[in-house]
Amino acid sequence: METIKQQRVASVIKRALSEIFVNEAKEWFGDAMITVTVVRVTADLKLAKVYLSIYGIADKNEVLKEIQILKPQIKNLMVQKIRHQLRWMPDLQFFIDDSLDYIEKIDNILNK
């Protein structure tokens, strides 16, 4: 169970990352639309696992690799956005959230 502090930190990170992806995604990733679906922060607040939904592009893993390359830039923008809200910036790990694809697959199976 997440503590209130973990939930607050996750919410701040999710909001800031969402703004960054909305403002910078066109320049960085072209037509790909990236949505931050879930952020989970460890108990020591040093690591944030960020789950992303990626639309508008066939190879989601390629976008994820590009995000890993841009991670220092993303982290720098994050620090600028949240410096008055958090004492330190957790390390970010990015993952593809394929839960919507899984739900759609199950829905298609049930409709047959």
C-alpha positions, 0 to 999 in steps of 0.5 A: 500500500502506498503512503500518502507521501508516495501518492503525492510525489507520484501525482506531482511527477505524473502532472509534470511529465504529462506537461512535458510530453504534451509540449515536447512530444511533437518535436521529439517523436513526431506524430506519436502521442504519449500519455502518462498512465501511472506513476509508482514511487518506491517507499524511499522516494528514490525511484519512480516507475512511469507507465506510458501509453504510446499512440500514433506510431507502429513501433512503441519500443522504438519510442521507448528507446528514444525516451531512454536516450532523452531521459537526461533532458526530460529529468532536467525539465522535470527538475525545473517544473517541480523544484518548489514542490519536491526536495529531490528528483527520483530516478525515472524508469519508463515502461510501456503500459499495454493494459489498454491493448490487453483490454481491447484484445479481451473485448474482441475475443468476447465479442466473437 
